[in-house]
């Protein structure tokens, strides 16, 4: 259901606008945007943000990060928390189809000038990092091994030689979510058996980058980053396994809702929603618990997948550089996940299911989940740009939490649909232009260069500026890509 919301819009401070509660909304919606940025968001995502504010049990405000754009039910870039002890629901649309899609940043103790024969290195990476829509080239795993990956995440990957135990303390939640692999369908498991250690397609990538500038010296030292340093960024998730988990539960929950006029109603739970794609179940219901358990297990597979990709990257670098090819994991973040967290809302403690769809955590430096090296600094927040411009590392607050349930943006955010990008952007010409700028692109899918072109995305510098202005996270370092592996 869509109504004119512009009459309910007001400025709410630096980098922020508020859509006041109206219609079915139970809370306000906060959008990280200035007037100019908001004018570019005409894809229906603002209305989706309004729709999410109608979810039962929602607390605080519904949030849209600066990179928000249209998605399935929830906008990508949406953050919504529900009180699970007081009627709060969980919605697969608030997590997305690529469960625990996320970003890992690794650092080498090398300068760009230390890398020789870059073309050979690029070809070596392309050959060793499987990319594309299929699972071709994935690590072979048997059923017992995939069960371990689903139940133990990155730890199980390390036990298979796909990662180091020392990596675990640099992964969100130590690379482990308390899921239940028995909640995952056989079809989902079959899709996962072929996909471990593969990038996927679309906006997934592996990039070699160089730290272009340091914006917060203290935080950069804590993160182990310095100007001129070579870094590697991996963006991938749970592949077909996670997509199938989401599809299974979306189909199951949407069957529980019937259209009544312009709304959707579930007689089973007495829930009315403005959009069927928001289909949700009470968190503690059988359906809600089944989805949460399966989502957590799929999230573990994503942690394991990024670990396997990291190990393949290590192997390629060792082959090219010898012992100089060693790298350390700076941090690994989820950005399609729902997590049970404690937050204080209007002075009251709340056990919340925080849905972050295309958004990442930005924990304060005193949070118990962070290691000592981030104390007084804040959590590393990893924000990839596009294959032709910068990526950023931000930091959460030095202490405490921000107003958006300790959340931040996760990328640049699309401003052009994939079909529009294919029509308007010449991929071959773009590849030549990027090569002239010192950025070599290795892509397996013909359309990916057009679809993932810089012009298809928002200005990453503006997204970071708005995120900083809104007080969500502060910039620490900026990286420029020089070798990109795409699906």
KOLVEXLUM-359441 format. One record per residue (C-alpha): residue in one letter; x, z, y. Coordinates in steps of 0.2 Angstrom, whole numbers, padded with zeros to 4 digits, always signed. Layout:
residues N
AXZY...
end
This chain:
residues 487
X+0000+0000+0000X+0007-0005+0017X+0002+0000+0034X+0010-0002+0051X+0022+0013+0052X+0031+0008+0068X+0020+0019+0079X+0026+0034+0069X+0045+0030+0072X+0056+0040+0083X+0074+0043+0087X+0080+0059+0078X+0098+0060+0084X+0115+0051+0083X+0113+0038+0069X+0096+0043+0064X+0078+0038+0065X+0063+0047+0058X+0046+0040+0052X+0034+0054+0054X+0022+0060+0040X+0006+0049+0039X-0006+0042+0026X-0001+0048+0009X+0016+0055+0015X+0020+0073+0010X+0036+0073+0021X+0044+0064+0035X+0056+0049+0031X+0074+0050+0038X+0083+0033+0040X+0102+0033+0044X+0101+0019+0057X+0102+0016+0076X+0089+0004+0085X+0099-0011+0081X+0103-0007+0063X+0084-0003+0060X+0079-0020+0068X+0089-0029+0054X+0079-0020+0040X+0064-0031+0038X+0064-0033+0019X+0050-0020+0016X+0063-0006+0012X+0056+0005+0026X+0039+0004+0018X+0046+0009+0001X+0054+0024+0009X+0037+0029+0016X+0030+0027-0001X+0043+0038-0009X+0037+0052+0003X+0021+0053-0007X+0029+0059-0023X+0022+0075-0030X+0033+0090-0027X+0044+0081-0014X+0054+0094-0003X+0063+0092+0013X+0063+0074+0020X+0064+0057+0011X+0081+0049+0016X+0087+0031+0017X+0106+0029+0019X+0113+0017+0031X+0116+0004+0017X+0097+0004+0012X+0088-0011+0006X+0074-0017-0005X+0074-0011-0023X+0062-0008-0037X+0050+0005-0031X+0063+0015-0021X+0074+0007-0009X+0092+0005-0014X+0100+0019-0003X+0085+0031-0006X+0087+0050-0008X+0072+0060-0013X+0072+0078-0020X+0057+0086-0029X+0054+0104-0033X+0054+0104-0052X+0047+0122-0054X+0033+0118-0043X+0025+0101-0048X+0040+0090-0045X+0041+0074-0054X+0055+0062-0060X+0054+0044-0057X+0065+0031-0066X+0063+0020-0050X+0072+0033-0041X+0087+0031-0051X+0087+0012-0055X+0090+0001-0069X+0109+0002-0070X+0110+0021-0073X+0126+0029-0067X+0132+0014-0059X+0147+0021-0049X+0164+0019-0042X+0181+0025-0047X+0196+0024-0036X+0214+0025-0043X+0230+0026-0034X+0247+0019-0038X+0264+0025-0032X+0268+0008-0025X+0268-0002-0009X+0261-0020-0009X+0279-0027-0007X+0283-0019-0024X+0271-0031-0033X+0279-0047-0038X+0271-0063-0045X+0253-0059-0039X+0246-0075-0047X+0252-0070-0064X+0245-0052-0061X+0228-0059-0056X+0227-0070-0072X+0233-0055-0082X+0219-0044-0075X+0206-0058-0077X+0211-0060-0095X+0211-0041-0099X+0196-0035-0089X+0180-0043-0097X+0167-0048-0083X+0151-0057-0083X+0133-0054-0089X+0137-0053-0107X+0146-0039-0117X+0159-0052-0123X+0176-0044-0124X+0170-0026-0125X+0179-0012-0135X+0172-0012-0153X+0164+0005-0157X+0154+0010-0173X+0138+0020-0172X+0147+0037-0174X+0158+0033-0159X+0144+0027-0148X+0135+0043-0152X+0150+0053-0146X+0151+0043-0130X+0133+0045-0126X+0134+0064-0129X+0151+0068-0122X+0155+0054-0109X+0172+0052-0103X+0179+0066-0114X+0174+0055-0129X+0182+0040-0122X+0198+0049-0119X+0198+0054-0138X+0197+0036-0142X+0212+0032-0132X+0201+0025-0118X+0207+0036-0104X+0217+0052-0101X+0211+0070-0103X+0219+0073-0086X+0207+0060-0078X+0192+0072-0082X+0195+0084-0067X+0194+0069-0055X+0177+0063-0061X+0160+0069-0055X+0153+0082-0066X+0170+0080-0076X+0163+0064-0083X+0149+0073-0093X+0130+0075-0092X+0120+0086-0104X+0110+0072-0112X+0102+0068-0129X+0107+0052-0137X+0092+0054-0149X+0081+0049-0135X+0088+0032-0133X+0080+0017-0142X+0089+0007-0155X+0088-0008-0144X+0097+0001-0130X+0111+0007-0142X+0113-0011-0149X+0116-0017-0131X+0129-0003-0128X+0139-0007-0144X+0145-0023-0137X+0148-0018-0119X+0161-0004-0118X+0175-0008-0106X+0166-0023-0097X+0163-0025-0079X+0146-0034-0079X+0141-0046-0066X+0133-0046-0049X+0141-0034-0037X+0152-0026-0050X+0170-0028-0048X+0188-0023-0050X+0199-0024-0035X+0217-0021-0031X+0218-0015-0013X+0230-0009+0000X+0227+0007+0011X+0225-0002+0028X+0223+0014+0038X+0222+0033+0037X+0208+0040+0047X+0210+0059+0042X+0227+0064+0038X+0223+0081+0030X+0210+0074+0019X+0220+0059+0014X+0235+0070+0008X+0222+0080-0002X+0216+0064-0010X+0234+0058-0013X+0232+0043-0001X+0244+0036+0011X+0245+0020+0022X+0252+0005+0014X+0249+0012-0004X+0241+0001-0018X+0225+0007-0025X+0212+0000-0038X+0193+0002-0036X+0182-0001-0051X+0163-0003-0049X+0152-0003-0064X+0139+0006-0074X+0130+0008-0090X+0128-0010-0093X+0114-0016-0104X+0112+0001-0112X+0107+0009-0096X+0096-0006-0091X+0086-0004-0107X+0084+0015-0106X+0076+0012-0088X+0066-0003-0095X+0059+0008-0109X+0054+0022-0098X+0047+0012-0084X+0036+0003-0096X+0030+0019-0104X+0026+0028-0087X+0018+0013-0079X+0005+0012-0093X+0000+0029-0087X-0006+0023-0070X-0021+0012-0066X-0026+0004-0050X-0039+0012-0039X-0041+0002-0024X-0024+0001-0015X-0017+0015-0025X-0012+0019-0042X-0019+0034-0052X-0013+0044-0067X-0028+0053-0075X-0015+0062-0087X-0006+0071-0073X-0019+0069-0058X-0006+0060-0048X-0009+0046-0035X+0004+0035-0029X+0005+0020-0017X+0015+0009-0028X+0015+0008-0047X+0034+0005-0047X+0036+0023-0042X+0028+0028-0058X+0033+0046-0062X+0030+0061-0073X+0031+0079-0070X+0049+0084-0073X+0045+0097-0087X+0032+0085-0096X+0036+0077-0113X+0038+0061-0104X+0049+0068-0090X+0060+0077-0101X+0062+0062-0113X+0067+0051-0098X+0079+0064-0091X+0088+0066-0107X+0090+0048-0110X+0096+0045-0092X+0109+0058-0094X+0115+0050-0111X+0116+0033-0103X+0125+0041-0088X+0138+0047-0101X+0140+0029-0107X+0144+0024-0089X+0157+0037-0087X+0165+0031-0103X+0164+0013-0098X+0173+0016-0082X+0186+0026-0092X+0188+0011-0104X+0190-0001-0089X+0203+0011-0081X+0213+0011-0097X+0212-0008-0098X+0218-0009-0080X+0233+0003-0085X+0237-0008-0100X+0238-0024-0089X+0248-0015-0075X+0260-0008-0088X+0262-0026-0095X+0266-0032-0078X+0276-0018-0070X+0282-0007-0084X+0283+0011-0081X+0279+0008-0062X+0262+0002-0067X+0255+0020-0069X+0240+0026-0059X+0231+0042-0056X+0212+0043-0054X+0208+0049-0036X+0189+0051-0040X+0174+0044-0049X+0157+0045-0042X+0139+0041-0048X+0127+0032-0037X+0112+0029-0048X+0107+0046-0055X+0095+0060-0054X+0103+0078-0054X+0096+0095-0055X+0103+0105-0041X+0100+0120-0031X+0096+0117-0012X+0089+0128+0002X+0074+0120+0009X+0066+0129+0025X+0075+0145+0020X+0070+0145+0002X+0080+0141-0013X+0074+0126-0023X+0078+0119-0040X+0077+0101-0036X+0078+0084-0045X+0088+0075-0033X+0086+0056-0035X+0100+0046-0028X+0097+0027-0030X+0112+0018-0022X+0118+0034-0014X+0132+0046-0019X+0135+0064-0018X+0145+0071-0003X+0148+0089-0008X+0156+0102+0004X+0173+0108+0001X+0167+0125-0005X+0156+0118-0018X+0159+0126-0035X+0159+0109-0044X+0174+0103-0034X+0192+0106-0039X+0204+0117-0029X+0213+0102-0021X+0197+0098-0012X+0194+0115-0006X+0191+0115+0013X+0192+0096+0013X+0176+0090+0005X+0172+0078-0010X+0179+0061-0010X+0165+0048-0006X+0169+0031-0012X+0161+0017-0002X+0165-0001-0007X+0162-0015+0005X+0162-0033+0000X+0175-0044-0008X+0181-0051+0009X+0181-0035+0019X+0186-0017+0019X+0181-0002+0007X+0182+0016+0013X+0185+0033+0007X+0175+0046+0016X+0174+0065+0013X+0159+0077+0012X+0158+0092+0024X+0173+0104+0024X+0160+0117+0019X+0142+0119+0016X+0131+0104+0014X+0124+0090+0025X+0105+0088+0028X+0102+0074+0016X+0104+0085+0000X+0123+0082+0001X+0122+0064+0000X+0130+0048+0008X+0129+0029+0007X+0137+0020-0007X+0141+0003+0000X+0138-0010+0013X+0121-0014+0007X+0113-0032+0006X+0106-0040+0021X+0103-0057+0012X+0094-0059-0005X+0104-0067-0019X+0093-0083-0018X+0096-0085+0001X+0114-0082-0001X+0115-0096-0015X+0106-0108-0003X+0116-0104+0012X+0134-0100+0007X+0146-0112-0002X+0155-0102-0015X+0170-0114-0017X+0173-0115+0002X+0172-0096+0003X+0185-0094-0011X+0197-0105-0001X+0194-0095+0015X+0197-0079+0007X+0213-0085-0001X+0219-0090+0016X+0217-0072+0021X+0227-0066+0006X+0212-0061-0005X+0212-0070-0022X+0195-0070-0031X+0194-0072-0050X+0175-0075-0054X+0167-0080-0071X+0150-0084-0065X+0148-0099-0054X+0135-0092-0042X+0143-0075-0039X+0154-0081-0025X+0139-0086-0015X+0129-0071-0020X+0142-0058-0016X+0149-0066+0000X+0153-0055+0015X+0139-0063+0025X+0127-0057+0012X+0131-0039+0016X+0129-0028+0031X+0144-0024+0042X+0153-0010+0032X+0161-0003+0048X+0144-0001+0055X+0137+0008+0040X+0152+0020+0040X+0150+0023+0059X+0131+0027+0056X+0135+0038+0041X+0148+0048+0052X+0137+0049+0067X+0123+0056+0056X+0135+0070+0050X+0134+0065+0032X+0152+0061+0028X+0168+0057+0038X+0180+0043+0036X+0197+0047+0028X+0205+0030+0023X+0201+0011+0024X+0207-0001+0011X+0208-0020+0011X+0207-0030-0005X+0220-0043-0011X+0215-0046-0029X+0197-0046-0035X+0190-0048-0052X+0171-0052-0052X+0158-0056-0065
end
